[in-house]
Amino acid sequence: MDAFLILEDGSTFQGSSIGSTREVISEIVFNTSMTGYLEVLTDPSYAGQAAVMTYPLIGSYGVCAEDMESERPQLDGFLVRELSRMPSNFRSENTIQNFLKKYDIPGIAGIDTRQLTKLLRDRGTMNGMITTKRYSMEEKEALLLRIRAYRVTGVVKRVSTREVYTAEAQNADGSRYTGEAAIRRVALLDVGAKRNIIRSLQRLGCEVTVYPSDTRAEIILGANPDGIMISNGPGDPKENAEIIEEVKKLYRAEIPIFAICLGHQLMALATGADTYKLKYGHRGGNHPVKDLESGRVYISSQNHGYAVDTATVRPEIAKEAFYNVNDRTNEGLRYIGKRILTVQYHPEACPGPRDSEYLFRRFIDMMEA
């Protein structure tokens, strides 16, 4: 069955339908990772978006539930150049097309992802519709108005946990923690957390209690955790006004805090800084980031469409700790007089390199200080 991607500027791409045949309007973004498509499909940060994979062949190693970053796909659509319909991998449990059908996620295979990506880089992130219907020129004019009017809203609440739960500390093999170091109790504010954030903390001997995004700061602080983690997540950080008010209270508490991606942006907004939308964002596993403390450059995994404006960061509040080597955008802040470190990229990777896992150990050191 034919399927079409219609962008807000009128550009149309044709391919074959994979997954669900329902019609969806979404923000269209691209990811440059060569592997890790299942993690992309299930990353909560993609809520409200459809992902274009720039690597030309997707699906060759199938679907393995163990690699999922949440319970189900979180994005709105999936766009690929060529779909490998017969995966070859001893871990594979399903195919991409069946996986998309199961969770009612529409997709398109066979489109020119190179041309589409160049268009998004040139004109910036655009809204688009995935559909199997052929629209006439007269219908298309009204359709474009609908597409342009789309906004990504309410996505944090959509992907956050509904209930508080606790994940016990573990050894590297997943067994119950038997390390010599004392178990650290971490409170994780879930604004769209990937599972691997929790796993990374568990492997370092942390007991992680996960809280819904609308949890009051008093509840988290009342549990007296050794440290607080604020996760990654989707959407415009400024939309989360109520969460920002609670993050202000967490900032004022004398408890170590480590925040990733959306969490990094929320902490910046809570302390008076501003954020802005990037032209086409950073999504992939090959972004170079410089650590200003050590001077080293790390290759990082990233997935964000917004950034903190360093010109608005008050010097008595925080200083820049990391920046993106490609475009000099901010990639992290260290807060003055506080045990608070925030980064824009993903030290837990998946997909991507694990160069930045050392940041979790920094967080452990902050809790032990």
Solvent accessible surface area in square Angstrom, and as a share of the most:
residue,aa,sasa,rsa
1,M,155,0.69
2,D,57,0.30
3,A,1,0.01
4,F,15,0.06
5,L,0,0.00
6,I,6,0.03
7,L,0,0.00
8,E,47,0.21
9,D,53,0.27
10,G,23,0.22
11,S,32,0.21
12,T,65,0.38
13,F,16,0.07
14,Q,98,0.44
15,G,11,0.11
16,S,49,0.31
17,S,22,0.14
18,I,4,0.02
19,G,6,0.06
20,S,14,0.09
21,T,73,0.43
22,R,98,0.36
23,E,71,0.32
24,V,18,0.10
25,I,29,0.15
26,S,1,0.01
27,E,18,0.08
28,I,0,0.00
29,V,2,0.01
30,F,15,0.06
31,N,5,0.03
32,T,48,0.28
33,S,8,0.05
34,M,133,0.59
35,T,86,0.50
36,G,5,0.05
37,Y,5,0.02
38,L,3,0.01
39,E,23,0.10
40,V,3,0.01
41,L,0,0.00
42,T,0,0.00
43,D,7,0.04
44,P,2,0.01
45,S,8,0.05
46,Y,2,0.01
47,A,1,0.00
48,G,1,0.01
49,Q,16,0.07
50,A,0,0.00
51,A,0,0.00
52,V,0,0.00
53,M,1,0.00
54,T,41,0.24
55,Y,78,0.30
56,P,75,0.47
57,L,71,0.35
58,I,3,0.02
59,G,2,0.01
60,S,46,0.30
61,Y,64,0.25
62,G,0,0.00
63,V,6,0.03
64,C,10,0.06
65,A,48,0.37
66,E,125,0.56
67,D,37,0.19
68,M,14,0.06
69,E,2,0.01
70,S,14,0.09
71,E,137,0.62
72,R,97,0.35
73,P,2,0.01
74,Q,28,0.12
75,L,3,0.02
76,D,18,0.09
77,G,0,0.00
78,F,0,0.00
79,L,0,0.00
80,V,0,0.00
81,R,106,0.39
82,E,102,0.46
83,L,15,0.08
84,S,23,0.15
85,R,118,0.43
86,M,175,0.78
87,P,35,0.22
88,S,100,0.64
89,N,46,0.24
90,F,195,0.81
91,R,85,0.31
92,S,33,0.21
93,E,116,0.52
94,N,46,0.24
95,T,24,0.14
96,I,1,0.01
97,Q,27,0.12
98,N,73,0.37
99,F,7,0.03
100,L,0,0.00
101,K,123,0.52
102,K,142,0.60
103,Y,44,0.17
104,D,71,0.37
105,I,5,0.03
106,P,2,0.01
107,G,1,0.01
108,I,0,0.00
109,A,6,0.05
110,G,38,0.37
111,I,2,0.01
112,D,64,0.33
113,T,5,0.03
114,R,185,0.68
115,Q,104,0.46
116,L,0,0.00
117,T,15,0.08
118,K,121,0.51
119,L,28,0.14
120,L,2,0.01
121,R,119,0.43
122,D,99,0.52
123,R,138,0.50
124,G,5,0.05
125,T,33,0.19
126,M,13,0.06
127,N,13,0.07
128,G,0,0.00
129,M,0,0.00
130,I,5,0.02
131,T,2,0.01
132,T,43,0.25
133,K,102,0.43
134,R,157,0.57
135,Y,49,0.19
136,S,49,0.32
137,M,137,0.61
138,E,138,0.62
139,E,76,0.34
140,K,34,0.14
141,E,107,0.48
142,A,62,0.48
143,L,5,0.02
144,L,13,0.06
145,L,118,0.59
146,R,129,0.47
147,I,0,0.00
148,R,105,0.38
149,A,72,0.55
150,Y,51,0.19
151,R,161,0.59
152,V,29,0.17
153,T,88,0.51
154,G,44,0.42
155,V,2,0.01
156,V,7,0.04
157,K,147,0.62
158,R,117,0.43
159,V,20,0.11
160,S,7,0.04
161,T,28,0.16
162,R,171,0.62
163,E,131,0.59
164,V,79,0.46
165,Y,102,0.39
166,T,72,0.42
167,A,18,0.14
168,E,90,0.40
169,A,4,0.03
170,Q,55,0.25
171,N,37,0.19
172,A,93,0.72
173,D,120,0.62
174,G,42,0.40
175,S,51,0.33
176,R,171,0.62
177,Y,40,0.15
178,T,111,0.65
179,G,38,0.37
180,E,184,0.82
181,A,63,0.48
182,A,73,0.56
183,I,89,0.45
184,R,61,0.22
185,R,97,0.35
186,V,2,0.01
187,A,1,0.01
188,L,0,0.00
189,L,2,0.01
190,D,10,0.05
191,V,0,0.00
192,G,0,0.00
193,A,16,0.13
194,K,4,0.02
195,R,86,0.31
196,N,9,0.04
197,I,0,0.00
198,I,17,0.08
199,R,69,0.25
200,S,6,0.04
201,L,0,0.00
202,Q,13,0.06
203,R,83,0.30
204,L,41,0.20
205,G,1,0.01
206,C,0,0.00
207,E,52,0.23
208,V,0,0.00
209,T,27,0.16
210,V,1,0.00
211,Y,13,0.05
212,P,19,0.12
213,S,8,0.05
214,D,99,0.51
215,T,13,0.08
216,R,134,0.49
217,A,1,0.00
218,E,99,0.45
219,I,101,0.51
220,I,1,0.01
221,L,51,0.25
222,G,65,0.63
223,A,38,0.29
224,N,110,0.57
225,P,10,0.06
226,D,48,0.25
227,G,0,0.00
228,I,0,0.00
229,M,0,0.00
230,I,0,0.00
231,S,0,0.00
232,N,0,0.00
233,G,8,0.07
234,P,2,0.01
235,G,21,0.20
236,D,43,0.22
237,P,0,0.00
238,K,96,0.41
239,E,77,0.35
240,N,15,0.08
241,A,63,0.49
242,E,137,0.61
243,I,17,0.09
244,I,18,0.09
245,E,87,0.39
246,E,9,0.04
247,V,0,0.00
248,K,65,0.27
249,K,64,0.27
250,L,1,0.00
251,Y,35,0.13
252,R,152,0.56
253,A,21,0.16
254,E,125,0.56
255,I,29,0.15
256,P,6,0.04
257,I,0,0.00
258,F,0,0.00
259,A,0,0.00
260,I,0,0.00
261,C,2,0.01
262,L,2,0.01
263,G,0,0.00
264,H,0,0.00
265,Q,5,0.02
266,L,0,0.00
267,M,0,0.00
268,A,0,0.00
269,L,26,0.13
270,A,11,0.08
271,T,16,0.09
272,G,53,0.51
273,A,11,0.08
274,D,55,0.28
275,T,3,0.02
276,Y,94,0.36
277,K,102,0.43
278,L,20,0.10
279,K,118,0.50
280,Y,59,0.22
281,G,6,0.06
282,H,15,0.07
283,R,11,0.04
284,G,3,0.02
285,G,15,0.14
286,N,89,0.46
287,H,24,0.11
288,P,22,0.14
289,V,0,0.00
290,K,58,0.25
291,D,1,0.01
292,L,74,0.37
293,E,123,0.55
294,S,61,0.39
295,G,40,0.39
296,R,153,0.56
297,V,77,0.44
298,Y,21,0.08
299,I,72,0.36
300,S,2,0.01
301,S,7,0.05
302,Q,3,0.01
303,N,10,0.05
304,H,11,0.05
305,G,11,0.11
306,Y,39,0.15
307,A,0,0.00
308,V,2,0.01
309,D,44,0.23
310,T,59,0.34
311,A,95,0.73
312,T,49,0.29
313,V,22,0.13
314,R,121,0.44
315,P,113,0.71
316,E,102,0.46
317,I,27,0.14
318,A,3,0.02
319,K,116,0.49
320,E,42,0.19
321,A,8,0.06
322,F,1,0.00
323,Y,37,0.14
324,N,0,0.00
325,V,71,0.41
326,N,106,0.54
327,D,70,0.36
328,R,135,0.49
329,T,19,0.11
330,N,4,0.02
331,E,0,0.00
332,G,0,0.00
333,L,2,0.01
334,R,68,0.25
335,Y,4,0.02
336,I,81,0.41
337,G,79,0.76
338,K,46,0.19
339,R,95,0.35
340,I,4,0.02
341,L,1,0.00
342,T,0,0.00
343,V,0,0.00
344,Q,0,0.00
345,Y,0,0.00
346,H,4,0.02
347,P,1,0.00
348,E,1,0.00
349,A,0,0.00
350,C,41,0.25
351,P,20,0.13
352,G,36,0.34
353,P,39,0.24
354,R,151,0.55
355,D,65,0.34
356,S,4,0.02
357,E,48,0.22
358,Y,55,0.21
359,L,0,0.00
360,F,2,0.01
361,R,146,0.53
362,R,48,0.17
363,F,0,0.00
364,I,20,0.10
365,D,86,0.44
366,M,24,0.11
367,M,14,0.06
368,E,90,0.40
369,A,100,0.77
